[in-house]
Amino acid sequence: MLEARAHHQLKALLQREGCERWPHHLTLSRLVGRSLRRGDHTLVRLAPGTDPSWLISLLVPLALSDSRLAVVVSEPLRQRLLQLELPRLMAADPGLALPCLEGDEPGEARVWLLSHRQLVAAWQQRILADRQLVIPEVEQLDGRLREALAIRLEPNHWDQLQRAQPSAAAAVLELHTRLSRQVLRHPPSPGGLVPLAEEDEAPLRQLLALLGPLPQPWPRWLASGNRRWTSWAQRDSRLLQWTLHRQPLEPLQVLQGLLEHRGAVVIGQLGPARQAGQELGLSPQVCVDLGDPPLADPLPLFAPLRQPLPNSPHFGQHLLEQCRRLVLGQAGLTVILLDDGALRRALTSGLAAEFGSRVVQESTAPEANGVLCCRWSWWLEQQQRLPLPCQVVVALLPIASLEDPLTAAQVQALRRQGRDWFRERLLPDGLTRLQLAVAGLRRAGGRLAILDGRLRGRSWGRQVLTALDPWLKLSRLLPH
């Protein structure tokens, strides 16, 4: 059977390499081999922050299988596979060479390596055929599919629409002017994002439904007119312009049937609170958690009992004072995670006045003892390219803000269903991001500081502390 062959080949490969092994290599290869042979749905959950060496356990059964596969990867993972993992596989055993075809058309290739955008296009054009899906980054699937389906209307698209329909140009201009007034008069908001309701877009939809043909992307925008999608505008106050964005709330509902009647192997670094199978439309016959070995050394955690809440007028000063204390005496890299743009810029300026040019914002070349202030999303994307920090400072826990139009629309949809939107969506997502962000600290022997008063002041703060287990309370800050 495929499972036995994959087990034997992988075991021999790991013995030849003789390197320190991830403890679940053979288990993962057998699970993947079984799923490919049976053509069923298999969900494998890895601990957040798992070292990427597990990829070899996925590739060996893929190389030995006869199934036609579509492997869906992000750009960073594609580069790792092509430049590191696949050459490693071939160097270990030429019989394990895995020929992959890239591009928009699969041809007759057995293994088709494609991006999330190409996956959406292949599904819409019905060229996926009977290929089994292999998705090694399931934690990113929802967001990347949403980006692939996103519709973006720039100012020039309105000009193209008027030229394509000159008889309706005056009406289009009037509707654009009406929306422009609404967007540009909206109070200042983070990122310049302005939510748009269905009734705001309704007159434009009614007009376009009577016209045709329409230049792209207007037909796509018109076809997305239901409650599964949400819209917002992003304004540029300097140029007095705005861009209309439209994205699906749940991408796999829009791509309904993508995972039906085909095998799927999905692997991801998901926290224990995420019910990924249901959220992703999976009905896995096999669902396995492959965690890390028990951690012997607890993570040093500095989280004072009495801290102001983020909406307190003293919170900015509290952050500055505590970050000064945390940076003093540190010989390694300090990473400060904060999504609030205005607060992050003020904090960066205040620390730069104290510590000079070693304080930078979202730079991939910080000094050895530098202070790096960045957004959560930036750190999660870039941390593999940066040295391990000696400490991570969580200025604000990564709980999505309802000021973000997409988050607000998702919450509203859950409210309509009578569901607990905070504990089902916002908190699990935040815990997973936190675990991914601090995984390197344990390997580096660093410390974690959480300066968000909600950790101690809200009942759900206990779940945050549980997600960080094991940890050791730091009562005093000592030079490191």
GIWOGI-V435418 format. One record per residue. RES is the residue in three letters. SS is DSSP state (alpha for helix, beta for strand, coil for the rest). OMEGA is omega in degrees with one decimal (999 if undefined). D_CENTER is the distance of its C-alpha to the mean C-alpha in Angstrom with 2 decimals. Layout:
# GIWOGI-V435418
[[RES SS OMEGA D_CENTER] [RES SS OMEGA D_CENTER]]
This chain:
# GIWOGI-V435418
[[MET coil -178.7 35.63] [LEU alpha -179.0 32.37] [GLU alpha -177.4 31.11] [ALA alpha 179.0 34.24] [ARG alpha 179.8 34.12] [ALA alpha 178.4 30.51] [HIS alpha -177.5 31.40] [HIS alpha -177.5 34.50] [GLN alpha -178.5 33.00] [LEU alpha 179.2 30.01] [LYS alpha 178.5 32.37] [ALA alpha -179.9 34.71] [LEU alpha -178.6 32.01] [LEU alpha 177.6 30.77] [GLN alpha 178.4 34.42] [ARG alpha -178.3 35.22] [GLU alpha 174.5 32.39] [GLY coil -178.5 33.36] [CYS coil 178.0 30.23] [GLU coil -170.2 28.70] [ARG coil 167.2 26.96] [TRP coil -169.4 23.95] [PRO coil -173.8 25.87] [HIS coil -178.2 24.31] [HIS alpha -173.8 24.76] [LEU alpha 178.1 27.59] [THR alpha -178.9 26.22] [LEU alpha -178.9 23.03] [SER alpha 178.1 25.21] [ARG alpha 178.7 27.55] [LEU alpha -180.0 24.92] [VAL alpha 179.1 23.50] [GLY alpha 178.9 27.12] [ARG alpha -178.2 28.19] [SER alpha 179.0 25.48] [LEU alpha -179.0 26.33] [ARG alpha -175.7 30.00] [ARG alpha -178.5 29.82] [GLY coil -179.3 27.28] [ASP coil 177.7 25.61] [HIS beta 177.9 22.16] [THR beta 178.0 20.94] [LEU beta 178.0 17.92] [VAL beta -178.9 17.56] [ARG beta 176.8 15.56] [LEU beta 176.3 15.31] [ALA coil 177.0 15.43] [PRO coil -179.1 12.43] [GLY coil 178.5 13.40] [THR coil 179.9 15.55] [ASP coil -175.6 17.20] [PRO alpha 177.2 16.36] [SER alpha 179.5 20.08] [TRP alpha -175.5 19.45] [LEU alpha -178.8 18.77] [ILE alpha 179.1 22.56] [SER alpha 175.1 23.05] [LEU alpha -172.7 21.09] [LEU alpha -177.8 22.93] [VAL alpha 177.5 26.44] [PRO alpha 175.7 26.65] [LEU alpha -179.1 25.09] [ALA alpha -176.3 27.89] [LEU alpha -176.6 30.56] [SER coil 173.6 29.68] [ASP coil -175.9 31.56] [SER coil 173.0 28.99] [ARG coil -169.3 27.56] [LEU beta 168.8 23.81] [ALA beta -177.0 20.82] [VAL beta -173.4 18.10] [VAL beta -174.6 14.73] [VAL coil 170.6 12.78] [SER coil -179.0 10.58] [GLU alpha 177.1 13.00] [PRO alpha 180.0 12.71] [LEU alpha 177.3 13.33] [ARG alpha 179.0 16.02] [GLN alpha 179.2 17.75] [ARG alpha -179.9 17.80] [LEU alpha -174.4 19.26] [LEU alpha -174.4 21.82] [GLN alpha -174.4 22.89] [LEU alpha -170.2 22.86] [GLU alpha -179.0 22.45] [LEU alpha 173.1 24.59] [PRO alpha 177.0 27.37] [ARG alpha -179.7 27.38] [LEU alpha -178.1 27.86] [MET alpha 179.1 30.67] [ALA alpha 179.9 32.34] [ALA alpha -178.3 32.52] [ASP coil 180.0 34.08] [PRO alpha 178.0 34.79] [GLY alpha 179.2 34.92] [LEU alpha 178.5 31.17] [ALA coil -176.8 30.38] [LEU coil 179.6 27.54] [PRO coil -178.6 28.22] [CYS beta 175.0 25.15] [LEU beta 175.3 25.56] [GLU beta 176.9 23.12] [GLY coil -175.2 23.48] [ASP coil -179.8 23.65] [GLU coil -175.8 26.51] [PRO coil -175.6 26.65] [GLY coil 179.5 30.43] [GLU coil -177.7 31.94] [ALA coil 178.5 29.42] [ARG coil -178.7 28.57] [VAL beta -179.3 25.02] [TRP beta 179.7 22.99] [LEU beta -175.0 19.93] [LEU beta 178.5 17.85] [SER coil 178.3 14.66] [HIS alpha 178.0 12.75] [ARG alpha 177.0 15.03] [GLN alpha 176.5 17.97] [LEU alpha 178.7 17.21] [VAL alpha 179.8 17.48] [ALA alpha 180.0 20.62] [ALA alpha 178.7 22.10] [TRP alpha -178.7 21.80] [GLN alpha 179.5 23.36] [GLN coil 176.5 26.07] [ARG coil 178.0 26.76] [ILE coil 174.2 26.74] [LEU coil -179.7 24.52] [ALA coil -175.7 27.78] [ASP coil -177.4 27.80] [ARG coil 171.6 25.20] [GLN beta 179.5 23.26] [LEU beta 173.0 19.47] [VAL beta -174.7 17.81] [ILE beta -175.1 14.02] [PRO coil 179.1 13.20] [GLU coil -173.3 9.38] [VAL alpha 178.5 9.43] [GLU alpha 179.2 6.56] [GLN alpha -170.7 4.50] [LEU alpha -176.4 7.75] [ASP alpha -177.5 7.87] [GLY alpha -177.3 5.75] [ARG alpha 174.2 7.36] [LEU alpha 177.7 10.54] [ARG alpha 177.8 10.69] [GLU alpha -179.8 10.72] [ALA alpha -179.5 13.23] [LEU alpha -173.1 15.34] [ALA coil 176.3 15.34] [ILE beta -176.6 18.89] [ARG beta -179.7 19.89] [LEU beta 179.2 23.54] [GLU coil 177.7 24.91] [PRO alpha -179.0 28.44] [ASN alpha 178.0 29.95] [HIS alpha 176.5 28.94] [TRP alpha 176.9 31.33] [ASP alpha 178.6 34.07] [GLN alpha 178.8 33.57] [LEU alpha 179.7 33.87] [GLN alpha 178.7 37.11] [ARG alpha 180.0 38.55] [ALA alpha -179.0 37.77] [GLN coil -176.5 39.42] [PRO alpha -179.6 42.16] [SER alpha -179.6 43.92] [ALA alpha -174.3 40.97] [ALA alpha -178.6 40.12] [ALA alpha -179.9 41.71] [ALA alpha 178.0 39.88] [VAL alpha 179.8 36.49] [LEU alpha 179.6 37.34] [GLU alpha 179.7 38.37] [LEU alpha 177.5 35.16] [HIS alpha 179.6 33.07] [THR alpha 179.8 35.27] [ARG alpha 178.8 34.85] [LEU alpha -179.9 31.04] [SER alpha 178.9 31.26] [ARG alpha -178.4 33.46] [GLN alpha -176.5 31.11] [VAL alpha -173.8 28.04] [LEU alpha 177.9 29.96] [ARG alpha -177.0 31.80] [HIS coil 178.6 28.79] [PRO coil 179.1 28.62] [PRO coil -178.1 26.33] [SER coil 179.9 22.72] [PRO alpha 179.1 19.60] [GLY alpha -178.8 18.51] [GLY alpha -177.0 21.45] [LEU beta -178.7 19.72] [VAL beta 179.7 22.36] [PRO beta 177.1 21.86] [LEU beta 179.1 24.13] [ALA coil 180.0 25.76] [GLU alpha -178.5 27.08] [GLU alpha 176.8 30.58] [ASP alpha -177.5 29.70] [GLU alpha -173.5 28.89] [ALA alpha 180.0 31.57] [PRO alpha 179.3 34.46] [LEU alpha 178.2 32.62] [ARG alpha 179.9 31.62] [GLN alpha 178.7 35.24] [LEU alpha -176.0 36.54] [LEU alpha 178.9 34.30] [ALA coil 179.8 35.11] [LEU coil -174.6 38.70] [LEU coil 174.8 38.05] [GLY coil -6.5 37.37] [PRO coil -178.3 36.43] [LEU coil 176.1 33.41] [PRO coil 175.7 31.57] [GLN coil 8.2 27.88] [PRO coil -176.4 25.42] [TRP alpha 177.3 27.72] [PRO alpha 177.6 28.33] [ARG alpha 179.0 24.60] [TRP alpha -179.1 24.39] [LEU alpha -178.6 27.55] [ALA alpha -176.8 26.40] [SER coil -174.5 23.33] [GLY coil 174.1 25.64] [ASN coil -173.8 24.87] [ARG coil 176.0 23.13] [ARG coil -177.9 20.14] [TRP beta 174.2 19.10] [THR beta -176.4 19.00] [SER beta 169.8 20.09] [TRP beta 177.7 20.12] [ALA beta 173.4 21.77] [GLN beta -172.5 20.78] [ARG beta 173.2 24.04] [ASP beta -174.1 25.52] [SER coil -179.8 28.44] [ARG coil -179.0 30.05] [LEU coil -176.1 30.56] [LEU coil 176.8 30.91] [GLN beta 179.0 28.51] [TRP beta 179.8 25.49] [THR beta 179.9 22.93] [LEU beta 179.2 22.23] [HIS beta 174.7 18.72] [ARG beta -177.8 18.35] [GLN beta 177.5 15.39] [PRO beta 176.1 15.50] [LEU coil 179.7 14.72] [GLU coil -172.7 14.17] [PRO alpha -176.6 13.76] [LEU alpha 170.0 15.53] [GLN alpha 175.9 18.38] [VAL alpha 177.8 18.91] [LEU coil -174.5 18.83] [GLN coil 179.9 21.13] [GLY coil -178.2 22.78] [LEU coil -176.0 20.28] [LEU coil -179.0 20.30] [GLU coil 175.0 23.91] [HIS coil 173.8 26.85] [ARG coil 176.4 24.93] [GLY coil 178.6 23.78] [ALA beta 173.0 20.16] [VAL beta -178.9 18.90] [VAL beta -176.5 15.33] [ILE beta -179.7 14.18] [GLY beta 178.7 11.21] [GLN beta -174.6 10.77] [LEU coil 176.7 11.07] [GLY coil -175.8 13.10] [PRO coil -177.1 16.52] [ALA coil -177.4 16.05] [ARG coil 174.6 13.63] [GLN coil -168.8 15.86] [ALA alpha -176.8 13.64] [GLY alpha -179.0 16.73] [GLN alpha -176.8 17.82] [GLU alpha -174.9 14.60] [LEU coil 179.1 14.02] [GLY coil 179.8 17.71] [LEU coil 168.3 18.67] [SER coil -170.9 22.10] [PRO coil 172.2 21.89] [GLN coil 178.4 25.36] [VAL beta 177.2 24.03] [CYS beta -171.7 21.36] [VAL beta 172.2 21.48] [ASP beta 175.8 19.98] [LEU beta -177.5 20.38] [GLY coil 175.1 20.12] [ASP coil 173.9 21.21] [PRO coil 178.6 24.93] [PRO coil -177.1 26.17] [LEU coil -177.9 25.59] [ALA coil -175.0 29.02] [ASP coil 179.0 28.25] [PRO coil 179.7 26.82] [LEU beta 176.5 24.40] [PRO beta -175.4 26.51] [LEU beta 174.7 25.24] [PHE beta -179.8 26.76] [ALA coil -177.5 26.38] [PRO coil -175.7 29.67] [LEU coil -175.2 30.92] [ARG coil 177.1 31.80] [GLN coil 179.9 29.24] [PRO coil 175.6 29.00] [LEU coil -176.5 26.41] [PRO coil 179.9 23.99] [ASN coil 178.6 26.27] [SER coil 177.8 29.31] [PRO coil -178.6 31.16] [HIS coil -172.3 31.47] [PHE alpha -179.6 27.81] [GLY alpha 178.9 27.48] [GLN alpha 176.9 30.63] [HIS alpha 179.1 29.54] [LEU alpha -177.2 26.38] [LEU alpha -178.0 28.55] [GLU alpha -179.0 31.22] [GLN alpha 179.0 29.07] [CYS alpha 175.0 27.03] [ARG alpha 180.0 30.42] [ARG alpha -176.9 31.59] [LEU alpha -176.9 28.54] [VAL alpha -177.8 28.76] [LEU coil 175.5 32.53] [GLY coil -179.6 33.69] [GLN coil -178.9 30.39] [ALA coil -177.6 30.90] [GLY coil -176.9 27.30] [LEU coil 173.6 24.05] [THR beta 178.4 22.81] [VAL beta 178.9 19.26] [ILE beta -174.9 19.05] [LEU beta -175.9 15.79] [LEU coil -177.8 16.35] [ASP coil -178.8 14.57] [ASP coil -173.0 17.96] [GLY alpha -178.4 19.11] [ALA alpha 179.6 22.82] [LEU alpha -179.9 22.84] [ARG alpha 178.9 20.97] [ARG alpha 178.5 23.51] [ALA alpha 178.9 26.39] [LEU alpha 178.6 25.36] [THR alpha 179.6 25.00] [SER alpha -179.7 28.43] [GLY alpha 179.1 30.03] [LEU alpha 178.5 28.95] [ALA alpha 177.1 29.99] [ALA alpha -179.0 33.39] [GLU alpha -170.7 33.77] [PHE alpha 172.9 32.29] [GLY alpha -170.7 32.55] [SER alpha 177.9 30.64] [ARG alpha 177.2 28.72] [VAL beta -178.0 26.38] [VAL beta 179.5 23.75] [GLN beta 175.8 20.69] [GLU coil 177.1 17.62] [SER coil 178.2 19.92] [THR coil 178.2 19.32] [ALA coil 178.7 23.02] [PRO coil 175.2 23.82] [GLU coil -177.9 27.17] [ALA coil 177.6 27.69] [ASN coil -174.2 28.36] [GLY coil 175.5 26.09] [VAL beta -174.3 24.17] [LEU beta 177.4 20.68] [CYS beta -174.1 19.36] [CYS beta 173.3 15.79] [ARG coil 177.7 12.81] [TRP alpha -177.5 10.17] [SER alpha 179.5 7.43] [TRP alpha -178.6 10.33] [TRP alpha -179.6 11.25] [LEU alpha 178.9 8.21] [GLU alpha -169.7 8.56] [GLN alpha -169.9 12.32] [GLN alpha 178.0 13.54] [GLN alpha -178.4 14.74] [ARG alpha -174.5 17.00] [LEU coil 175.6 18.50] [PRO coil 178.5 21.21] [LEU coil -179.2 20.59] [PRO coil 174.4 21.25] [CYS coil 174.5 24.24] [GLN beta 173.9 22.66] [VAL beta 179.4 19.51] [VAL beta 177.2 20.38] [VAL beta 179.5 18.23] [ALA coil 175.3 19.87] [LEU coil 176.3 17.95] [LEU coil -173.0 15.93] [PRO coil 175.2 12.34] [ILE coil -175.7 13.61] [ALA coil -177.8 12.52] [SER coil 176.6 15.69] [LEU coil 173.0 17.79] [GLU coil 174.5 18.76] [ASP coil -175.0 15.63] [PRO alpha -179.8 17.12] [LEU alpha 178.1 14.26] [THR alpha -180.0 13.87] [ALA alpha 179.3 17.67] [ALA alpha 177.3 18.10] [GLN alpha 178.5 15.96] [VAL alpha 179.4 18.01] [GLN alpha 178.1 21.15] [ALA alpha 178.0 20.61] [LEU alpha 177.4 20.32] [ARG alpha 179.5 23.37] [ARG alpha 178.1 25.33] [GLN coil 179.6 24.86] [GLY coil -176.4 26.08] [ARG coil 179.2 23.03] [ASP coil -171.6 21.91] [TRP alpha -178.0 18.83] [PHE alpha -176.2 18.24] [ARG alpha 177.6 18.58] [GLU alpha -174.1 17.02] [ARG alpha -170.9 13.80] [LEU alpha -177.4 13.46] [LEU alpha 178.0 14.80] [PRO alpha 178.0 13.06] [ASP alpha 179.9 9.53] [GLY alpha 179.5 11.09] [LEU alpha 178.5 12.81] [THR alpha 178.6 10.03] [ARG alpha 179.1 8.45] [LEU alpha -179.4 12.17] [GLN alpha 178.5 13.01] [LEU alpha -175.1 10.55] [ALA alpha -174.5 11.85] [VAL alpha -176.9 15.45] [ALA alpha -179.0 15.78] [GLY alpha -178.9 17.63] [LEU alpha -177.9 20.08] [ARG alpha 178.5 21.80] [ARG alpha -176.4 22.47] [ALA alpha -178.0 23.79] [GLY coil -178.0 25.80] [GLY coil -178.6 24.42] [ARG beta -179.1 24.28] [LEU beta 174.0 21.89] [ALA beta 176.7 22.98] [ILE beta -174.5 21.72] [LEU coil -179.7 23.58] [ASP coil -177.3 22.29] [GLY coil 179.5 25.35] [ARG alpha 179.9 23.52] [LEU alpha -179.9 23.07] [ARG alpha -173.2 26.84] [GLY alpha 179.5 27.65] [ARG coil -176.9 25.61] [SER coil -178.6 26.19] [TRP coil 177.5 22.52] [GLY alpha 178.2 22.61] [ARG alpha 177.8 24.17] [GLN alpha 176.2 21.08] [VAL alpha 179.9 19.19] [LEU alpha 177.7 22.09] [THR alpha -180.0 22.16] [ALA alpha -178.8 18.56] [LEU coil -178.8 19.73] [ASP coil -6.7 22.87] [PRO coil 178.4 24.95] [TRP beta -177.3 25.50] [LEU beta -177.5 28.67] [LYS beta 173.5 29.64] [LEU coil 179.7 30.69] [SER coil -178.7 33.49] [ARG coil 177.9 34.41] [LEU coil 177.8 32.80] [LEU coil 176.2 34.56] [PRO coil -176.4 34.33] [HIS coil 999 32.16]]
